[in-house]
Amino acid sequence: MYILALINSRNVQFCETTNHLNPKVKNKSNETKIQNFYRTSELNFD
């Protein structure tokens, strides 16, 4: 869902992406979910 939100928002800023992630919850809740994703996930850039 997050990848689709990035594509739909055409932006990588959390505040812009939250509008497209899950419209049924508050934007602050969506932003917290995004922050938790980056905090707990290990991204391999290679």
PyMOL CGO cylinders between C-alpha atoms (Angstrom):
from pymol import cmd
from pymol.cgo import CYLINDER

trace = [
    CYLINDER, 0.00, 0.00, 0.00, 2.84, 2.36, 0.77, 0.3, 1, 1, 1, 1, 1, 1,
    CYLINDER, 2.84, 2.36, 0.77, 4.37, 1.98, -2.71, 0.3, 1, 1, 1, 1, 1, 1,
    CYLINDER, 4.37, 1.98, -2.71, 1.01, 2.80, -4.28, 0.3, 1, 1, 1, 1, 1, 1,
    CYLINDER, 1.01, 2.80, -4.28, 0.67, 5.83, -2.03, 0.3, 1, 1, 1, 1, 1, 1,
    CYLINDER, 0.67, 5.83, -2.03, 4.10, 7.03, -3.16, 0.3, 1, 1, 1, 1, 1, 1,
    CYLINDER, 4.10, 7.03, -3.16, 3.11, 6.66, -6.80, 0.3, 1, 1, 1, 1, 1, 1,
    CYLINDER, 3.11, 6.66, -6.80, -0.29, 8.31, -6.37, 0.3, 1, 1, 1, 1, 1, 1,
    CYLINDER, -0.29, 8.31, -6.37, 1.07, 11.24, -4.40, 0.3, 1, 1, 1, 1, 1, 1,
    CYLINDER, 1.07, 11.24, -4.40, 4.03, 11.72, -6.76, 0.3, 1, 1, 1, 1, 1, 1,
    CYLINDER, 4.03, 11.72, -6.76, 5.94, 12.83, -3.70, 0.3, 1, 1, 1, 1, 1, 1,
    CYLINDER, 5.94, 12.83, -3.70, 8.13, 11.20, -1.07, 0.3, 1, 1, 1, 1, 1, 1,
    CYLINDER, 8.13, 11.20, -1.07, 7.35, 13.57, 1.78, 0.3, 1, 1, 1, 1, 1, 1,
    CYLINDER, 7.35, 13.57, 1.78, 5.44, 11.83, 4.55, 0.3, 1, 1, 1, 1, 1, 1,
    CYLINDER, 5.44, 11.83, 4.55, 2.84, 14.60, 4.87, 0.3, 1, 1, 1, 1, 1, 1,
    CYLINDER, 2.84, 14.60, 4.87, 1.96, 14.31, 1.17, 0.3, 1, 1, 1, 1, 1, 1,
    CYLINDER, 1.96, 14.31, 1.17, 2.00, 10.51, 1.07, 0.3, 1, 1, 1, 1, 1, 1,
    CYLINDER, 2.00, 10.51, 1.07, -0.32, 10.12, 4.08, 0.3, 1, 1, 1, 1, 1, 1,
    CYLINDER, -0.32, 10.12, 4.08, -3.21, 11.58, 2.09, 0.3, 1, 1, 1, 1, 1, 1,
    CYLINDER, -3.21, 11.58, 2.09, -3.04, 8.60, -0.28, 0.3, 1, 1, 1, 1, 1, 1,
    CYLINDER, -3.04, 8.60, -0.28, -2.20, 5.78, 2.13, 0.3, 1, 1, 1, 1, 1, 1,
    CYLINDER, -2.20, 5.78, 2.13, -5.44, 5.03, 3.98, 0.3, 1, 1, 1, 1, 1, 1,
    CYLINDER, -5.44, 5.03, 3.98, -8.20, 7.66, 3.78, 0.3, 1, 1, 1, 1, 1, 1,
    CYLINDER, -8.20, 7.66, 3.78, -10.24, 5.99, 6.55, 0.3, 1, 1, 1, 1, 1, 1,
    CYLINDER, -10.24, 5.99, 6.55, -7.79, 6.99, 9.30, 0.3, 1, 1, 1, 1, 1, 1,
    CYLINDER, -7.79, 6.99, 9.30, -6.24, 10.29, 10.34, 0.3, 1, 1, 1, 1, 1, 1,
    CYLINDER, -6.24, 10.29, 10.34, -3.18, 11.52, 8.48, 0.3, 1, 1, 1, 1, 1, 1,
    CYLINDER, -3.18, 11.52, 8.48, -1.15, 11.55, 11.70, 0.3, 1, 1, 1, 1, 1, 1,
    CYLINDER, -1.15, 11.55, 11.70, -1.84, 7.84, 12.16, 0.3, 1, 1, 1, 1, 1, 1,
    CYLINDER, -1.84, 7.84, 12.16, -0.71, 7.14, 8.60, 0.3, 1, 1, 1, 1, 1, 1,
    CYLINDER, -0.71, 7.14, 8.60, 2.43, 9.19, 9.18, 0.3, 1, 1, 1, 1, 1, 1,
    CYLINDER, 2.43, 9.19, 9.18, 3.22, 7.18, 12.31, 0.3, 1, 1, 1, 1, 1, 1,
    CYLINDER, 3.22, 7.18, 12.31, 2.85, 3.95, 10.32, 0.3, 1, 1, 1, 1, 1, 1,
    CYLINDER, 2.85, 3.95, 10.32, 5.28, 5.24, 7.68, 0.3, 1, 1, 1, 1, 1, 1,
    CYLINDER, 5.28, 5.24, 7.68, 7.80, 6.28, 10.33, 0.3, 1, 1, 1, 1, 1, 1,
    CYLINDER, 7.80, 6.28, 10.33, 7.54, 2.86, 12.00, 0.3, 1, 1, 1, 1, 1, 1,
    CYLINDER, 7.54, 2.86, 12.00, 8.11, 1.19, 8.65, 0.3, 1, 1, 1, 1, 1, 1,
    CYLINDER, 8.11, 1.19, 8.65, 11.37, 3.06, 8.09, 0.3, 1, 1, 1, 1, 1, 1,
    CYLINDER, 11.37, 3.06, 8.09, 12.41, 2.61, 11.71, 0.3, 1, 1, 1, 1, 1, 1,
    CYLINDER, 12.41, 2.61, 11.71, 11.98, -1.18, 11.71, 0.3, 1, 1, 1, 1, 1, 1,
    CYLINDER, 11.98, -1.18, 11.71, 12.87, -2.10, 8.14, 0.3, 1, 1, 1, 1, 1, 1,
    CYLINDER, 12.87, -2.10, 8.14, 16.35, -2.65, 6.86, 0.3, 1, 1, 1, 1, 1, 1,
    CYLINDER, 16.35, -2.65, 6.86, 16.66, -1.30, 3.35, 0.3, 1, 1, 1, 1, 1, 1,
    CYLINDER, 16.66, -1.30, 3.35, 19.32, -2.81, 1.11, 0.3, 1, 1, 1, 1, 1, 1,
    CYLINDER, 19.32, -2.81, 1.11, 20.50, -0.19, -1.38, 0.3, 1, 1, 1, 1, 1, 1,
    CYLINDER, 20.50, -0.19, -1.38, 22.82, -2.56, -3.20, 0.3, 1, 1, 1, 1, 1, 1,
]
cmd.load_cgo(trace, "trace")
